[in-house]
Amino acid sequence: MPKLKTHRGAAKRLKKTGTGKLKRHHAYASHILAKKSRKRKRHLRSSAIVEPCNAKVLIKMLHG
């Protein structure tokens, strides 16, 4: 069986932390920003950790 390729879309969107968790960016932060509050936009700028239930599949995608 050939080697599996890394999922390039996932590789561009996710980074691995030192402890092995996955870091992601928030959605809804790129356009239609006038109606969103300042606080909401500020929180969307920060990164988030991928939930464990989704992380298992995403780690497989990154390792290929």
PDBQT receptor file of N, H, CA, C and O in Angstrom, charges set to zero:
ATOM      1  N   MET A   1       0.838  -1.190   0.000  1.00  0.00    +0.000 N 
ATOM      2  CA  MET A   1       0.000   0.000   0.000  1.00  0.00    +0.000 C 
ATOM      3  C   MET A   1       0.883   1.253   0.000  1.00  0.00    +0.000 C 
ATOM      4  O   MET A   1       1.853   1.318   0.755  1.00  0.00    +0.000 OA
ATOM      5  N   PRO A   2       0.556   2.260  -0.845  1.00  0.00    +0.000 N 
ATOM      6  CA  PRO A   2       1.407   3.445  -0.914  1.00  0.00    +0.000 C 
ATOM      7  C   PRO A   2       1.262   4.328   0.325  1.00  0.00    +0.000 C 
ATOM      8  O   PRO A   2       0.325   4.181   1.109  1.00  0.00    +0.000 OA
ATOM      9  N   LYS A   3       2.205   5.238   0.478  1.00  0.00    +0.000 N 
ATOM     10  H   LYS A   3       2.966   5.358  -0.159  1.00  0.00    +0.000 HD
ATOM     11  CA  LYS A   3       2.124   6.194   1.582  1.00  0.00    +0.000 C 
ATOM     12  C   LYS A   3       0.910   7.092   1.379  1.00  0.00    +0.000 C 
ATOM     13  O   LYS A   3       0.539   7.395   0.246  1.00  0.00    +0.000 OA
ATOM     14  N   LEU A   4       0.296   7.514   2.473  1.00  0.00    +0.000 N 
ATOM     15  H   LEU A   4       0.597   7.268   3.394  1.00  0.00    +0.000 HD
ATOM     16  CA  LEU A   4      -0.826   8.451   2.395  1.00  0.00    +0.000 C 
ATOM     17  C   LEU A   4      -0.300   9.873   2.374  1.00  0.00    +0.000 C 
ATOM     18  O   LEU A   4       0.683  10.192   3.043  1.00  0.00    +0.000 OA
ATOM     19  N   LYS A   5      -0.956  10.721   1.607  1.00  0.00    +0.000 N 
ATOM     20  H   LYS A   5      -1.755  10.462   1.064  1.00  0.00    +0.000 HD
ATOM     21  CA  LYS A   5      -0.538  12.117   1.526  1.00  0.00    +0.000 C 
ATOM     22  C   LYS A   5      -1.182  12.932   2.646  1.00  0.00    +0.000 C 
ATOM     23  O   LYS A   5      -2.287  12.631   3.098  1.00  0.00    +0.000 OA
ATOM     24  N   THR A   6      -0.483  13.946   3.074  1.00  0.00    +0.000 N 
ATOM     25  H   THR A   6       0.415  14.190   2.707  1.00  0.00    +0.000 HD
ATOM     26  CA  THR A   6      -1.025  14.894   4.043  1.00  0.00    +0.000 C 
ATOM     27  C   THR A   6      -2.141  15.677   3.376  1.00  0.00    +0.000 C 
ATOM     28  O   THR A   6      -2.012  16.073   2.218  1.00  0.00    +0.000 OA
ATOM     29  N   HIS A   7      -3.236  15.907   4.094  1.00  0.00    +0.000 N 
ATOM     30  H   HIS A   7      -3.341  15.586   5.035  1.00  0.00    +0.000 HD
ATOM     31  CA  HIS A   7      -4.348  16.715   3.572  1.00  0.00    +0.000 C 
ATOM     32  C   HIS A   7      -3.904  18.177   3.603  1.00  0.00    +0.000 C 
ATOM     33  O   HIS A   7      -3.806  18.776   4.674  1.00  0.00    +0.000 OA
ATOM     34  N   ARG A   8      -3.636  18.746   2.433  1.00  0.00    +0.000 N 
ATOM     35  H   ARG A   8      -3.715  18.259   1.564  1.00  0.00    +0.000 HD
ATOM     36  CA  ARG A   8      -3.024  20.068   2.360  1.00  0.00    +0.000 C 
ATOM     37  C   ARG A   8      -3.928  21.172   2.913  1.00  0.00    +0.000 C 
ATOM     38  O   ARG A   8      -3.442  22.143   3.493  1.00  0.00    +0.000 OA
ATOM     39  N   GLY A   9      -5.239  21.023   2.733  1.00  0.00    +0.000 N 
ATOM     40  H   GLY A   9      -5.634  20.235   2.262  1.00  0.00    +0.000 HD
ATOM     41  CA  GLY A   9      -6.167  22.023   3.282  1.00  0.00    +0.000 C 
ATOM     42  C   GLY A   9      -6.082  22.084   4.795  1.00  0.00    +0.000 C 
ATOM     43  O   GLY A   9      -6.075  23.166   5.382  1.00  0.00    +0.000 OA
ATOM     44  N   ALA A  10      -6.016  20.918   5.422  1.00  0.00    +0.000 N 
ATOM     45  H   ALA A  10      -6.021  20.039   4.945  1.00  0.00    +0.000 HD
ATOM     46  CA  ALA A  10      -5.903  20.852   6.883  1.00  0.00    +0.000 C 
ATOM     47  C   ALA A  10      -4.542  21.374   7.341  1.00  0.00    +0.000 C 
ATOM     48  O   ALA A  10      -4.451  22.064   8.356  1.00  0.00    +0.000 OA
ATOM     49  N   ALA A  11      -3.502  21.051   6.608  1.00  0.00    +0.000 N 
ATOM     50  H   ALA A  11      -3.575  20.490   5.784  1.00  0.00    +0.000 HD
ATOM     51  CA  ALA A  11      -2.150  21.469   6.983  1.00  0.00    +0.000 C 
ATOM     52  C   ALA A  11      -2.013  22.985   6.977  1.00  0.00    +0.000 C 
ATOM     53  O   ALA A  11      -1.272  23.541   7.788  1.00  0.00    +0.000 OA
ATOM     54  N   LYS A  12      -2.716  23.660   6.074  1.00  0.00    +0.000 N 
ATOM     55  H   LYS A  12      -3.318  23.209   5.415  1.00  0.00    +0.000 HD
ATOM     56  CA  LYS A  12      -2.643  25.120   5.995  1.00  0.00    +0.000 C 
ATOM     57  C   LYS A  12      -3.461  25.796   7.092  1.00  0.00    +0.000 C 
ATOM     58  O   LYS A  12      -3.187  26.942   7.449  1.00  0.00    +0.000 OA
ATOM     59  N   ARG A  13      -4.452  25.104   7.626  1.00  0.00    +0.000 N 
ATOM     60  H   ARG A  13      -4.674  24.173   7.336  1.00  0.00    +0.000 HD
ATOM     61  CA  ARG A  13      -5.364  25.714   8.593  1.00  0.00    +0.000 C 
ATOM     62  C   ARG A  13      -5.036  25.404  10.045  1.00  0.00    +0.000 C 
ATOM     63  O   ARG A  13      -5.462  26.133  10.941  1.00  0.00    +0.000 OA
ATOM     64  N   LEU A  14      -4.287  24.336  10.294  1.00  0.00    +0.000 N 
ATOM     65  H   LEU A  14      -3.941  23.744   9.566  1.00  0.00    +0.000 HD
ATOM     66  CA  LEU A  14      -4.051  23.881  11.661  1.00  0.00    +0.000 C 
ATOM     67  C   LEU A  14      -2.567  23.859  11.987  1.00  0.00    +0.000 C 
ATOM     68  O   LEU A  14      -1.730  23.593  11.125  1.00  0.00    +0.000 OA
ATOM     69  N   LYS A  15      -2.255  24.146  13.253  1.00  0.00    +0.000 N 
ATOM     70  H   LYS A  15      -2.936  24.362  13.953  1.00  0.00    +0.000 HD
ATOM     71  CA  LYS A  15      -0.878  24.041  13.743  1.00  0.00    +0.000 C 
ATOM     72  C   LYS A  15      -0.904  23.157  14.981  1.00  0.00    +0.000 C 
ATOM     73  O   LYS A  15      -1.871  23.171  15.744  1.00  0.00    +0.000 OA
ATOM     74  N   LYS A  16       0.150  22.395  15.174  1.00  0.00    +0.000 N 
ATOM     75  H   LYS A  16       0.935  22.384  14.554  1.00  0.00    +0.000 HD
ATOM     76  CA  LYS A  16       0.240  21.526  16.340  1.00  0.00    +0.000 C 
ATOM     77  C   LYS A  16       0.931  22.276  17.478  1.00  0.00    +0.000 C 
ATOM     78  O   LYS A  16       1.940  22.943  17.252  1.00  0.00    +0.000 OA
ATOM     79  N   THR A  17       0.402  22.175  18.696  1.00  0.00    +0.000 N 
ATOM     80  H   THR A  17      -0.418  21.634  18.880  1.00  0.00    +0.000 HD
ATOM     81  CA  THR A  17       1.026  22.810  19.854  1.00  0.00    +0.000 C 
ATOM     82  C   THR A  17       2.094  21.877  20.419  1.00  0.00    +0.000 C 
ATOM     83  O   THR A  17       2.237  20.742  19.965  1.00  0.00    +0.000 OA
ATOM     84  N   GLY A  18       2.827  22.350  21.394  1.00  0.00    +0.000 N 
ATOM     85  H   GLY A  18       2.710  23.272  21.764  1.00  0.00    +0.000 HD
ATOM     86  CA  GLY A  18       3.879  21.554  22.011  1.00  0.00    +0.000 C 
ATOM     87  C   GLY A  18       3.361  20.309  22.690  1.00  0.00    +0.000 C 
ATOM     88  O   GLY A  18       4.067  19.304  22.773  1.00  0.00    +0.000 OA
ATOM     89  N   THR A  19       2.125  20.365  23.180  1.00  0.00    +0.000 N 
ATOM     90  H   THR A  19       1.552  21.182  23.112  1.00  0.00    +0.000 HD
ATOM     91  CA  THR A  19       1.551  19.215  23.888  1.00  0.00    +0.000 C 
ATOM     92  C   THR A  19       0.796  18.276  22.954  1.00  0.00    +0.000 C 
ATOM     93  O   THR A  19       0.237  17.275  23.403  1.00  0.00    +0.000 OA
ATOM     94  N   GLY A  20       0.776  18.593  21.646  1.00  0.00    +0.000 N 
ATOM     95  H   GLY A  20       1.230  19.406  21.282  1.00  0.00    +0.000 HD
ATOM     96  CA  GLY A  20       0.148  17.714  20.670  1.00  0.00    +0.000 C 
ATOM     97  C   GLY A  20      -1.288  18.066  20.323  1.00  0.00    +0.000 C 
ATOM     98  O   GLY A  20      -1.926  17.370  19.534  1.00  0.00    +0.000 OA
ATOM     99  N   LYS A  21      -1.806  19.155  20.913  1.00  0.00    +0.000 N 
ATOM    100  H   LYS A  21      -1.287  19.721  21.554  1.00  0.00    +0.000 HD
ATOM    101  CA  LYS A  21      -3.157  19.590  20.566  1.00  0.00    +0.000 C 
ATOM    102  C   LYS A  21      -3.100  20.371  19.259  1.00  0.00    +0.000 C 
ATOM    103  O   LYS A  21      -2.021  20.758  18.809  1.00  0.00    +0.000 OA
ATOM    104  N   LEU A  22      -4.257  20.600  18.653  1.00  0.00    +0.000 N 
ATOM    105  H   LEU A  22      -5.133  20.285  19.019  1.00  0.00    +0.000 HD
ATOM    106  CA  LEU A  22      -4.320  21.341  17.399  1.00  0.00    +0.000 C 
ATOM    107  C   LEU A  22      -4.876  22.738  17.638  1.00  0.00    +0.000 C 
ATOM    108  O   LEU A  22      -5.865  22.917  18.348  1.00  0.00    +0.000 OA
ATOM    109  N   LYS A  23      -4.227  23.716  17.034  1.00  0.00    +0.000 N 
ATOM    110  H   LYS A  23      -3.424  23.570  16.457  1.00  0.00    +0.000 HD
ATOM    111  CA  LYS A  23      -4.644  25.109  17.152  1.00  0.00    +0.000 C 
ATOM    112  C   LYS A  23      -5.327  25.515  15.854  1.00  0.00    +0.000 C 
ATOM    113  O   LYS A  23      -4.862  25.167  14.769  1.00  0.00    +0.000 OA
ATOM    114  N   ARG A  24      -6.444  26.260  15.963  1.00  0.00    +0.000 N 
ATOM    115  H   ARG A  24      -6.822  26.543  16.844  1.00  0.00    +0.000 HD
ATOM    116  CA  ARG A  24      -7.187  26.689  14.787  1.00  0.00    +0.000 C 
ATOM    117  C   ARG A  24      -7.581  28.145  14.921  1.00  0.00    +0.000 C 
ATOM    118  O   ARG A  24      -7.473  28.731  15.998  1.00  0.00    +0.000 OA
ATOM    119  N   HIS A  25      -8.038  28.726  13.827  1.00  0.00    +0.000 N 
ATOM    120  H   HIS A  25      -8.126  28.250  12.952  1.00  0.00    +0.000 HD
ATOM    121  CA  HIS A  25      -8.547  30.095  13.846  1.00  0.00    +0.000 C 
ATOM    122  C   HIS A  25     -10.066  30.056  13.911  1.00  0.00    +0.000 C 
ATOM    123  O   HIS A  25     -10.690  29.066  13.530  1.00  0.00    +0.000 OA
ATOM    124  N   HIS A  26     -10.653  31.142  14.397  1.00  0.00    +0.000 N 
ATOM    125  H   HIS A  26     -10.146  31.946  14.707  1.00  0.00    +0.000 HD
ATOM    126  CA  HIS A  26     -12.113  31.238  14.456  1.00  0.00    +0.000 C 
ATOM    127  C   HIS A  26     -12.678  31.588  13.084  1.00  0.00    +0.000 C 
ATOM    128  O   HIS A  26     -12.030  32.264  12.285  1.00  0.00    +0.000 OA
ATOM    129  N   ALA A  27     -13.890  31.118  12.826  1.00  0.00    +0.000 N 
ATOM    130  H   ALA A  27     -14.416  30.569  13.476  1.00  0.00    +0.000 HD
ATOM    131  CA  ALA A  27     -14.619  31.483  11.610  1.00  0.00    +0.000 C 
ATOM    132  C   ALA A  27     -15.376  32.795  11.865  1.00  0.00    +0.000 C 
ATOM    133  O   ALA A  27     -15.382  33.305  12.986  1.00  0.00    +0.000 OA
ATOM    134  N   TYR A  28     -16.009  33.333  10.826  1.00  0.00    +0.000 N 
ATOM    135  H   TYR A  28     -16.005  32.919   9.916  1.00  0.00    +0.000 HD
ATOM    136  CA  TYR A  28     -16.865  34.531  10.899  1.00  0.00    +0.000 C 
ATOM    137  C   TYR A  28     -16.081  35.807  11.197  1.00  0.00    +0.000 C 
ATOM    138  O   TYR A  28     -16.631  36.740  11.783  1.00  0.00    +0.000 OA
ATOM    139  N   ALA A  29     -14.816  35.865  10.809  1.00  0.00    +0.000 N 
ATOM    140  H   ALA A  29     -14.369  35.107  10.333  1.00  0.00    +0.000 HD
ATOM    141  CA  ALA A  29     -14.023  37.050  11.130  1.00  0.00    +0.000 C 
ATOM    142  C   ALA A  29     -13.528  37.782   9.890  1.00  0.00    +0.000 C 
ATOM    143  O   ALA A  29     -12.705  38.689  10.008  1.00  0.00    +0.000 OA
ATOM    144  N   SER A  30     -14.009  37.411   8.699  1.00  0.00    +0.000 N 
ATOM    145  H   SER A  30     -14.678  36.674   8.603  1.00  0.00    +0.000 HD
ATOM    146  CA  SER A  30     -13.407  37.981   7.490  1.00  0.00    +0.000 C 
ATOM    147  C   SER A  30     -14.237  39.060   6.811  1.00  0.00    +0.000 C 
ATOM    148  O   SER A  30     -13.663  39.957   6.193  1.00  0.00    +0.000 OA
ATOM    149  N   HIS A  31     -15.553  39.013   6.898  1.00  0.00    +0.000 N 
ATOM    150  H   HIS A  31     -16.019  38.285   7.400  1.00  0.00    +0.000 HD
ATOM    151  CA  HIS A  31     -16.360  40.055   6.247  1.00  0.00    +0.000 C 
ATOM    152  C   HIS A  31     -17.690  40.229   6.975  1.00  0.00    +0.000 C 
ATOM    153  O   HIS A  31     -18.004  39.472   7.894  1.00  0.00    +0.000 OA
ATOM    154  N   ILE A  32     -18.468  41.228   6.562  1.00  0.00    +0.000 N 
ATOM    155  H   ILE A  32     -18.213  41.843   5.816  1.00  0.00    +0.000 HD
ATOM    156  CA  ILE A  32     -19.703  41.645   7.248  1.00  0.00    +0.000 C 
ATOM    157  C   ILE A  32     -19.378  41.929   8.729  1.00  0.00    +0.000 C 
ATOM    158  O   ILE A  32     -20.016  41.387   9.631  1.00  0.00    +0.000 OA
ATOM    159  N   LEU A  33     -18.392  42.776   8.950  1.00  0.00    +0.000 N 
ATOM    160  H   LEU A  33     -17.873  43.217   8.217  1.00  0.00    +0.000 HD
ATOM    161  CA  LEU A  33     -17.914  43.033  10.308  1.00  0.00    +0.000 C 
ATOM    162  C   LEU A  33     -18.618  44.213  10.977  1.00  0.00    +0.000 C 
ATOM    163  O   LEU A  33     -18.512  44.384  12.191  1.00  0.00    +0.000 OA
ATOM    164  N   ALA A  34     -19.331  45.025  10.203  1.00  0.00    +0.000 N 
ATOM    165  H   ALA A  34     -19.416  44.886   9.217  1.00  0.00    +0.000 HD
ATOM    166  CA  ALA A  34     -19.952  46.232  10.765  1.00  0.00    +0.000 C 
ATOM    167  C   ALA A  34     -20.991  45.900  11.822  1.00  0.00    +0.000 C 
ATOM    168  O   ALA A  34     -21.119  46.623  12.810  1.00  0.00    +0.000 OA
ATOM    169  N   LYS A  35     -21.734  44.820  11.630  1.00  0.00    +0.000 N 
ATOM    170  H   LYS A  35     -21.630  44.233  10.827  1.00  0.00    +0.000 HD
ATOM    171  CA  LYS A  35     -22.793  44.470  12.584  1.00  0.00    +0.000 C 
ATOM    172  C   LYS A  35     -22.290  43.679  13.782  1.00  0.00    +0.000 C 
ATOM    173  O   LYS A  35     -23.047  43.445  14.724  1.00  0.00    +0.000 OA
ATOM    174  N   LYS A  36     -21.033  43.263  13.766  1.00  0.00    +0.000 N 
ATOM    175  H   LYS A  36     -20.418  43.453  13.001  1.00  0.00    +0.000 HD
ATOM    176  CA  LYS A  36     -20.475  42.497  14.877  1.00  0.00    +0.000 C 
ATOM    177  C   LYS A  36     -19.843  43.453  15.890  1.00  0.00    +0.000 C 
ATOM    178  O   LYS A  36     -19.217  44.446  15.519  1.00  0.00    +0.000 OA
ATOM    179  N   SER A  37     -20.014  43.140  17.155  1.00  0.00    +0.000 N 
ATOM    180  H   SER A  37     -20.522  42.333  17.457  1.00  0.00    +0.000 HD
ATOM    181  CA  SER A  37     -19.507  44.035  18.201  1.00  0.00    +0.000 C 
ATOM    182  C   SER A  37     -17.977  43.998  18.243  1.00  0.00    +0.000 C 
ATOM    183  O   SER A  37     -17.341  43.068  17.747  1.00  0.00    +0.000 OA
ATOM    184  N   ARG A  38     -17.425  45.018  18.841  1.00  0.00    +0.000 N 
ATOM    185  H   ARG A  38     -17.942  45.773  19.244  1.00  0.00    +0.000 HD
ATOM    186  CA  ARG A  38     -15.974  45.123  18.977  1.00  0.00    +0.000 C 
ATOM    187  C   ARG A  38     -15.429  43.950  19.782  1.00  0.00    +0.000 C 
ATOM    188  O   ARG A  38     -14.392  43.378  19.445  1.00  0.00    +0.000 OA
ATOM    189  N   LYS A  39     -16.136  43.602  20.842  1.00  0.00    +0.000 N 
ATOM    190  H   LYS A  39     -16.979  44.067  21.116  1.00  0.00    +0.000 HD
ATOM    191  CA  LYS A  39     -15.715  42.487  21.698  1.00  0.00    +0.000 C 
ATOM    192  C   LYS A  39     -15.716  41.175  20.928  1.00  0.00    +0.000 C 
ATOM    193  O   LYS A  39     -14.786  40.378  21.052  1.00  0.00    +0.000 OA
ATOM    194  N   ARG A  40     -16.756  40.951  20.135  1.00  0.00    +0.000 N 
ATOM    195  H   ARG A  40     -17.511  41.599  20.034  1.00  0.00    +0.000 HD
ATOM    196  CA  ARG A  40     -16.861  39.715  19.361  1.00  0.00    +0.000 C 
ATOM    197  C   ARG A  40     -15.722  39.603  18.354  1.00  0.00    +0.000 C 
ATOM    198  O   ARG A  40     -15.119  38.540  18.204  1.00  0.00    +0.000 OA
ATOM    199  N   LYS A  41     -15.429  40.712  17.663  1.00  0.00    +0.000 N 
ATOM    200  H   LYS A  41     -15.919  41.575  17.785  1.00  0.00    +0.000 HD
ATOM    201  CA  LYS A  41     -14.349  40.696  16.662  1.00  0.00    +0.000 C 
ATOM    202  C   LYS A  41     -12.994  40.480  17.328  1.00  0.00    +0.000 C 
ATOM    203  O   LYS A  41     -12.132  39.798  16.774  1.00  0.00    +0.000 OA
ATOM    204  N   ARG A  42     -12.802  41.052  18.504  1.00  0.00    +0.000 N 
ATOM    205  H   ARG A  42     -13.503  41.606  18.954  1.00  0.00    +0.000 HD
ATOM    206  CA  ARG A  42     -11.548  40.883  19.226  1.00  0.00    +0.000 C 
ATOM    207  C   ARG A  42     -11.354  39.424  19.629  1.00  0.00    +0.000 C 
ATOM    208  O   ARG A  42     -10.249  38.892  19.528  1.00  0.00    +0.000 OA
ATOM    209  N   HIS A  43     -12.419  38.782  20.083  1.00  0.00    +0.000 N 
ATOM    210  H   HIS A  43     -13.317  39.215  20.166  1.00  0.00    +0.000 HD
ATOM    211  CA  HIS A  43     -12.326  37.380  20.472  1.00  0.00    +0.000 C 
ATOM    212  C   HIS A  43     -12.109  36.473  19.261  1.00  0.00    +0.000 C 
ATOM    213  O   HIS A  43     -11.445  35.443  19.378  1.00  0.00    +0.000 OA
ATOM    214  N   LEU A  44     -12.652  36.836  18.114  1.00  0.00    +0.000 N 
ATOM    215  H   LEU A  44     -13.192  37.673  18.020  1.00  0.00    +0.000 HD
ATOM    216  CA  LEU A  44     -12.475  36.033  16.899  1.00  0.00    +0.000 C 
ATOM    217  C   LEU A  44     -11.032  36.084  16.384  1.00  0.00    +0.000 C 
ATOM    218  O   LEU A  44     -10.583  35.174  15.688  1.00  0.00    +0.000 OA
ATOM    219  N   ARG A  45     -10.314  37.155  16.732  1.00  0.00    +0.000 N 
ATOM    220  H   ARG A  45     -10.679  37.894  17.297  1.00  0.00    +0.000 HD
ATOM    221  CA  ARG A  45      -8.910  37.266  16.292  1.00  0.00    +0.000 C 
ATOM    222  C   ARG A  45      -8.014  36.233  16.960  1.00  0.00    +0.000 C 
ATOM    223  O   ARG A  45      -7.026  35.793  16.373  1.00  0.00    +0.000 OA
ATOM    224  N   SER A  46      -8.355  35.847  18.182  1.00  0.00    +0.000 N 
ATOM    225  H   SER A  46      -9.157  36.204  18.659  1.00  0.00    +0.000 HD
ATOM    226  CA  SER A  46      -7.503  34.910  18.912  1.00  0.00    +0.000 C 
ATOM    227  C   SER A  46      -7.688  33.490  18.370  1.00  0.00    +0.000 C 
ATOM    228  O   SER A  46      -8.681  33.189  17.708  1.00  0.00    +0.000 OA
ATOM    229  N   SER A  47      -6.732  32.642  18.656  1.00  0.00    +0.000 N 
ATOM    230  H   SER A  47      -5.925  32.887  19.194  1.00  0.00    +0.000 HD
ATOM    231  CA  SER A  47      -6.817  31.261  18.175  1.00  0.00    +0.000 C 
ATOM    232  C   SER A  47      -7.585  30.410  19.184  1.00  0.00    +0.000 C 
ATOM    233  O   SER A  47      -7.824  30.832  20.315  1.00  0.00    +0.000 OA
ATOM    234  N   ALA A  48      -7.965  29.220  18.764  1.00  0.00    +0.000 N 
ATOM    235  H   ALA A  48      -7.771  28.876  17.845  1.00  0.00    +0.000 HD
ATOM    236  CA  ALA A  48      -8.704  28.298  19.617  1.00  0.00    +0.000 C 
ATOM    237  C   ALA A  48      -8.104  26.908  19.473  1.00  0.00    +0.000 C 
ATOM    238  O   ALA A  48      -7.381  26.627  18.517  1.00  0.00    +0.000 OA
ATOM    239  N   ILE A  49      -8.410  26.047  20.426  1.00  0.00    +0.000 N 
ATOM    240  H   ILE A  49      -8.997  26.275  21.203  1.00  0.00    +0.000 HD
ATOM    241  CA  ILE A  49      -7.950  24.662  20.396  1.00  0.00    +0.000 C 
ATOM    242  C   ILE A  49      -9.075  23.805  19.814  1.00  0.00    +0.000 C 
ATOM    243  O   ILE A  49     -10.244  23.987  20.155  1.00  0.00    +0.000 OA
ATOM    244  N   VAL A  50      -8.715  22.882  18.944  1.00  0.00    +0.000 N 
ATOM    245  H   VAL A  50      -7.766  22.734  18.667  1.00  0.00    +0.000 HD
ATOM    246  CA  VAL A  50      -9.698  21.971  18.342  1.00  0.00    +0.000 C 
ATOM    247  C   VAL A  50     -10.238  21.036  19.428  1.00  0.00    +0.000 C 
ATOM    248  O   VAL A  50      -9.478  20.524  20.250  1.00  0.00    +0.000 OA
ATOM    249  N   GLU A  51     -11.545  20.820  19.423  1.00  0.00    +0.000 N 
ATOM    250  H   GLU A  51     -12.162  21.236  18.755  1.00  0.00    +0.000 HD
ATOM    251  CA  GLU A  51     -12.182  19.939  20.407  1.00  0.00    +0.000 C 
ATOM    252  C   GLU A  51     -11.662  18.498  20.225  1.00  0.00    +0.000 C 
ATOM    253  O   GLU A  51     -11.406  18.070  19.100  1.00  0.00    +0.000 OA
ATOM    254  N   PRO A  52     -11.511  17.765  21.320  1.00  0.00    +0.000 N 
ATOM    255  CA  PRO A  52     -10.967  16.397  21.238  1.00  0.00    +0.000 C 
ATOM    256  C   PRO A  52     -11.758  15.463  20.323  1.00  0.00    +0.000 C 
ATOM    257  O   PRO A  52     -11.181  14.581  19.686  1.00  0.00    +0.000 OA
ATOM    258  N   CYS A  53     -13.093  15.658  20.257  1.00  0.00    +0.000 N 
ATOM    259  H   CYS A  53     -13.561  16.374  20.775  1.00  0.00    +0.000 HD
ATOM    260  CA  CYS A  53     -13.907  14.779  19.414  1.00  0.00    +0.000 C 
ATOM    261  C   CYS A  53     -13.587  14.957  17.929  1.00  0.00    +0.000 C 
ATOM    262  O   CYS A  53     -13.750  14.017  17.151  1.00  0.00    +0.000 OA
ATOM    263  N   ASN A  54     -13.133  16.151  17.522  1.00  0.00    +0.000 N 
ATOM    264  H   ASN A  54     -13.000  16.914  18.154  1.00  0.00    +0.000 HD
ATOM    265  CA  ASN A  54     -12.754  16.402  16.129  1.00  0.00    +0.000 C 
ATOM    266  C   ASN A  54     -11.264  16.198  15.898  1.00  0.00    +0.000 C 
ATOM    267  O   ASN A  54     -10.840  15.947  14.770  1.00  0.00    +0.000 OA
ATOM    268  N   ALA A  55     -10.478  16.303  16.944  1.00  0.00    +0.000 N 
ATOM    269  H   ALA A  55     -10.823  16.507  17.860  1.00  0.00    +0.000 HD
ATOM    270  CA  ALA A  55      -9.019  16.269  16.814  1.00  0.00    +0.000 C 
ATOM    271  C   ALA A  55      -8.510  14.940  16.270  1.00  0.00    +0.000 C 
ATOM    272  O   ALA A  55      -7.539  14.907  15.514  1.00  0.00    +0.000 OA
ATOM    273  N   LYS A  56      -9.159  13.851  16.649  1.00  0.00    +0.000 N 
ATOM    274  H   LYS A  56      -9.948  13.878  17.263  1.00  0.00    +0.000 HD
ATOM    275  CA  LYS A  56      -8.702  12.524  16.249  1.00  0.00    +0.000 C 
ATOM    276  C   LYS A  56      -8.645  12.397  14.725  1.00  0.00    +0.000 C 
ATOM    277  O   LYS A  56      -7.657  11.910  14.177  1.00  0.00    +0.000 OA
ATOM    278  N   VAL A  57      -9.707  12.836  14.045  1.00  0.00    +0.000 N 
ATOM    279  H   VAL A  57     -10.510  13.231  14.491  1.00  0.00    +0.000 HD
ATOM    280  CA  VAL A  57      -9.779  12.758  12.589  1.00  0.00    +0.000 C 
ATOM    281  C   VAL A  57      -8.769  13.718  11.962  1.00  0.00    +0.000 C 
ATOM    282  O   VAL A  57      -8.100  13.373  10.988  1.00  0.00    +0.000 OA
ATOM    283  N   LEU A  58      -8.660  14.926  12.525  1.00  0.00    +0.000 N 
ATOM    284  H   LEU A  58      -9.203  15.206  13.316  1.00  0.00    +0.000 HD
ATOM    285  CA  LEU A  58      -7.781  15.939  11.948  1.00  0.00    +0.000 C 
ATOM    286  C   LEU A  58      -6.313  15.555  12.076  1.00  0.00    +0.000 C 
ATOM    287  O   LEU A  58      -5.520  15.845  11.181  1.00  0.00    +0.000 OA
ATOM    288  N   ILE A  59      -5.945  14.912  13.169  1.00  0.00    +0.000 N 
ATOM    289  H   ILE A  59      -6.590  14.676  13.896  1.00  0.00    +0.000 HD
ATOM    290  CA  ILE A  59      -4.555  14.471  13.339  1.00  0.00    +0.000 C 
ATOM    291  C   ILE A  59      -4.202  13.443  12.271  1.00  0.00    +0.000 C 
ATOM    292  O   ILE A  59      -3.092  13.449  11.739  1.00  0.00    +0.000 OA
ATOM    293  N   LYS A  60      -5.153  12.559  11.959  1.00  0.00    +0.000 N 
ATOM    294  H   LYS A  60      -6.055  12.554  12.392  1.00  0.00    +0.000 HD
ATOM    295  CA  LYS A  60      -4.932  11.583  10.881  1.00  0.00    +0.000 C 
ATOM    296  C   LYS A  60      -4.719  12.290   9.545  1.00  0.00    +0.000 C 
ATOM    297  O   LYS A  60      -3.875  11.879   8.748  1.00  0.00    +0.000 OA
ATOM    298  N   MET A  61      -5.482  13.349   9.303  1.00  0.00    +0.000 N 
ATOM    299  H   MET A  61      -6.168  13.683   9.950  1.00  0.00    +0.000 HD
ATOM    300  CA  MET A  61      -5.365  14.092   8.046  1.00  0.00    +0.000 C 
ATOM    301  C   MET A  61      -3.994  14.745   7.935  1.00  0.00    +0.000 C 
ATOM    302  O   MET A  61      -3.432  14.832   6.844  1.00  0.00    +0.000 OA
ATOM    303  N   LEU A  62      -3.455  15.205   9.059  1.00  0.00    +0.000 N 
ATOM    304  H   LEU A  62      -3.912  15.135   9.945  1.00  0.00    +0.000 HD
ATOM    305  CA  LEU A  62      -2.160  15.882   9.025  1.00  0.00    +0.000 C 
ATOM    306  C   LEU A  62      -0.999  14.907   8.862  1.00  0.00    +0.000 C 
ATOM    307  O   LEU A  62       0.003  15.232   8.226  1.00  0.00    +0.000 OA
ATOM    308  N   HIS A  63      -1.130  13.726   9.427  1.00  0.00    +0.000 N 
ATOM    309  H   HIS A  63      -1.944  13.461   9.944  1.00  0.00    +0.000 HD
ATOM    310  CA  HIS A  63      -0.021  12.774   9.360  1.00  0.00    +0.000 C 
ATOM    311  C   HIS A  63       0.019  11.994   8.049  1.00  0.00    +0.000 C 
ATOM    312  O   HIS A  63       1.051  11.425   7.692  1.00  0.00    +0.000 OA
ATOM    313  N   GLY A  64      -1.088  11.968   7.345  1.00  0.00    +0.000 N 
ATOM    314  H   GLY A  64      -1.927  12.431   7.635  1.00  0.00    +0.000 HD
ATOM    315  CA  GLY A  64      -1.126  11.288   6.062  1.00  0.00    +0.000 C 
ATOM    316  C   GLY A  64      -1.007   9.796   6.151  1.00  0.00    +0.000 C 
ATOM    317  O   GLY A  64      -1.026   9.113   5.126  1.00  0.00    +0.000 OA
TER     318      GLY A  64
